[in-house]
Amino acid sequence: MFVLFRINGGECVNLIRISIIIDVIIEQIVTICIYPFICTIKKDDTLYSKRKLIEYLFKDIGILIGGAFIGKKIFSIFVDYNICLYISIIFLIIACIILLAIKTNKANIETKEIEEGNILKYIKEHKLIRIYLIFIAVSNIAMKTGLGLKMLMLTNIFGFSAGNATNYLLIVGLIADAIGILALKYFTPKDDYTTNFIKFGIRFIGYFIAFLSNNLIVCLIAITWSILISTAYENRIDGQYINSVPQEYQLMFNNVSHIVSYISKAIGLFFAGIVYNYGIRYILGLSAFFMLFQITFQNTLVYMSHHPKEGD
């Protein structure tokens, strides 16, 4: 970010590209490491969900701030991209100071080194974890197939202007953050099967009806619901399975799960690109097809967690 700031919109295109790539790589490294770090302080399903909700919320707030102020004058200062980078650097420094100030519980930190072969062996020996990784892959394929090209769908299929599409996604995203927070605090069902139906079942029904009807309004409602519910119930859908992994394997497991996630997201976008020209009904229909497997694997995880066997 500092390099981008110093370039100040110059013509060093390759340096700009390299700086952006490095920034993205570092962001992903931090994302992979942050929850294993949190686990050294406290390991809890609700805490996992809170961490994800905070990540979603402040990412949307950052987009809101950038979108609201860039290109405008505030107190005689013209807010351009470089000013946004300057603000980002300030928040990055604050984040580093906060991390350095956190005291971890040394009793929770395992000094045992885990090699790549060991984590793969652990995954091989635990069926629940294998099913969970398959669930991650299918979930991301289903999600990216349906929503990976949402900006293009809103502008080219629904007829939104670029500005209105951006505002729609931002507003719906912020409402989704609020729903996620409220669901965690007040509306988490005691039965995981009910949670699965609210999270995935209603989304599947919406996509399937949209596919059958081929009606743009129905399709927009299905997409909107999918975004609104996307941040809810992370503690039950993901947290309990991630926290079942022993502390000494957390970092390596997060690494593996993120690799699976990125590859499956790319596959989902590939499918979205293939069916895009056939129309939105086929985009949502294909996503619904993958969701059948997603729901099957999620319900399998619930059953296995409620009826544990040796090797799970």
CORFENBEL-V848304 format. One record per pair of residues at least 12 apart in sequence whose C-alpha atoms are under 7 Angstrom apart, sorted by the first residue. I is the first residue (numbers start at 0). J is the second residue. Records with the same first field share a line. If there is no record, write none. Layout:
I->J + J
This chain:
0->22 + 84 + 88
2->18
3->15 + 18
4->81 + 84 + 85
7->81
31->253 + 254
32->250
35->249 + 250
39->103 + 104 + 107 + 108
40->103 + 104
42->242
44->234 + 238 + 239 + 242
45->234
47->234 + 238
48->233 + 234 + 238
52->176 + 179 + 180 + 230
55->176
56->173 + 176
59->169 + 172 + 173
65->83
109->247
111->247
113->248
118->248 + 251 + 252
124->310
125->310 + 311
126->310 + 311
127->300 + 303 + 311
130->296 + 300
131->300
132->256
134->293 + 296 + 297
135->260
136->259 + 260 + 263
137->289 + 292 + 293
138->293
139->260 + 263 + 264 + 267
140->263 + 264 + 266 + 267
141->267 + 286 + 289 + 290
142->286
143->264 + 267 + 268
144->267 + 268 + 270 + 271 + 282 + 286
145->271 + 282 + 283 + 286
147->268 + 271
148->271
150->164
171->227
172->226 + 227
174->227
175->226 + 227 + 228 + 229 + 230
176->230
178->231
179->230 + 231 + 232
182->231 + 232
183->232
187->232
191->301
192->298
198->228
199->294
202->221 + 224 + 225
203->287 + 290
205->221
206->221 + 283 + 284 + 287
207->284 + 287
209->221 + 280
210->280 + 281 + 283 + 284
213->280
